[in-house]
Amino acid sequence: GDEGVALWQWLMVLASADPKARDITQTMLQDMVLEPFSRWFGGEQAHEKALQFMILASGITLYRQLYPLPGLFPKMDASLKLWLSASFQSLVDGA
C-alpha cells in the first residue's frame, strides 16, 4: 500500500547520506529492479528503457509523497494521468 511506498522512499533518501547504506541500496536497486526490468523489456535498448521506467515511476511517486503539489495530490489531474499512462505505454511498446 501507500505506507510501503512511503517507507521505501524514506529508506532510499536516508540511505543516500551514508556511503555503505547507499552502496547497499544501489546494489538492491540494480539486482531487484533494474535487471529484472531490463530482462522484461528485452532487446537492444532494454537497459535504457528500464532506467526510463524507473525514473518516471520513482519521480511521480516521490513527488506525490514528499511534495504533494496541486494536481498531484490528493487527486492527480486527469491530463497528468493521461500523460503518465502514455509515457509508460510508449516505453512498453518500444516507441
Backbone torsions as a table, in degrees:
resi	resn	phi	psi	omega
1	GLY	NA	-167.6	-179.8
2	ASP	-63.1	-32.0	179.8
3	GLU	-65.0	-39.9	178.8
4	GLY	-65.5	-39.6	178.4
5	VAL	-65.8	-45.1	-179.3
6	ALA	-62.7	-42.2	178.7
7	LEU	-62.2	-45.4	179.1
8	TRP	-58.0	-43.9	-179.6
9	GLN	-63.9	-45.2	-179.5
10	TRP	-64.1	-40.1	178.5
11	LEU	-62.2	-41.2	178.1
12	MET	-64.9	-43.5	-179.6
13	VAL	-64.0	-46.6	-180.0
14	LEU	-65.8	-37.3	-179.6
15	ALA	-65.0	-28.1	-177.4
16	SER	-65.3	-19.4	-178.3
17	ALA	-83.9	-15.4	-177.6
18	ASP	-118.9	123.4	-176.0
19	PRO	-55.6	-42.4	179.9
20	LYS	-67.4	-45.5	179.5
21	ALA	-64.3	-38.5	178.2
22	ARG	-63.9	-42.0	177.5
23	ASP	-61.8	-41.6	178.5
24	ILE	-64.2	-45.3	179.9
25	THR	-63.4	-42.3	179.4
26	GLN	-62.8	-42.5	177.6
27	THR	-62.6	-43.2	179.1
28	MET	-64.0	-42.8	177.9
29	LEU	-61.7	-42.7	178.8
30	GLN	-61.5	-50.2	-173.7
31	ASP	-76.7	-36.4	-171.0
32	MET	-101.3	-14.5	-177.9
33	VAL	-125.2	-60.4	-172.8
34	LEU	-63.3	-50.5	-178.2
35	GLU	-64.2	-45.8	177.2
36	PRO	-61.8	-41.0	177.1
37	PHE	-62.7	-41.8	178.7
38	SER	-60.5	-44.1	177.5
39	ARG	-62.9	-40.6	-178.9
40	TRP	-64.0	-44.8	178.6
41	PHE	-66.0	-45.7	-178.7
42	GLY	64.2	171.0	176.2
43	GLY	85.5	-177.3	-173.1
44	GLU	-65.0	-35.7	-176.2
45	GLN	-106.1	23.8	-175.9
46	ALA	-58.1	-46.0	-178.3
47	HIS	-63.0	-45.9	179.9
48	GLU	-61.8	-44.5	179.6
49	LYS	-64.6	-40.0	178.9
50	ALA	-62.5	-42.6	177.3
51	LEU	-62.8	-44.1	179.3
52	GLN	-61.1	-42.9	179.0
53	PHE	-61.8	-46.2	179.9
54	MET	-61.4	-45.2	-178.3
55	ILE	-63.3	-44.1	179.6
56	LEU	-63.9	-48.3	-178.9
57	ALA	-64.9	-45.3	-179.3
58	SER	-65.7	-41.7	-178.4
59	GLY	-61.6	-48.8	-178.5
60	ILE	-65.8	-38.8	179.8
61	THR	-66.9	-44.5	179.9
62	LEU	-61.5	-48.0	180.0
63	TYR	-63.1	-41.8	-180.0
64	ARG	-62.5	-34.9	-176.5
65	GLN	-86.5	-43.4	-173.3
66	LEU	-93.3	-34.3	-177.7
67	TYR	-131.5	75.1	-174.3
68	PRO	-72.3	74.0	-178.8
69	LEU	-69.9	153.7	176.0
70	PRO	-56.8	137.6	-177.1
71	GLY	96.0	-19.2	176.3
72	LEU	-105.3	-36.1	-171.8
73	PHE	-147.3	142.8	2.1
74	PRO	-76.8	-22.1	179.3
75	LYS	-120.7	130.6	-179.2
76	MET	-76.1	136.6	177.1
77	ASP	-57.9	143.8	-179.4
78	ALA	-59.1	-40.1	-179.2
79	SER	-66.0	-35.4	177.2
80	LEU	-69.2	-40.1	176.2
81	LYS	-59.5	-43.4	178.8
82	LEU	-63.0	-43.3	178.9
83	TRP	-62.7	-45.3	178.8
84	LEU	-61.6	-46.4	178.6
85	SER	-57.6	-46.2	-179.9
86	ALA	-65.8	-37.3	179.3
87	SER	-65.9	-47.5	177.0
88	PHE	-62.5	-44.4	-177.6
89	GLN	-64.9	-36.5	179.6
90	SER	-65.5	-33.3	175.5
91	LEU	-67.4	-43.1	-179.8
92	VAL	-66.4	-40.7	-177.9
93	ASP	-77.4	-15.3	178.6
94	GLY	89.6	16.4	-179.5
95	ALA	-75.1	NA	NA
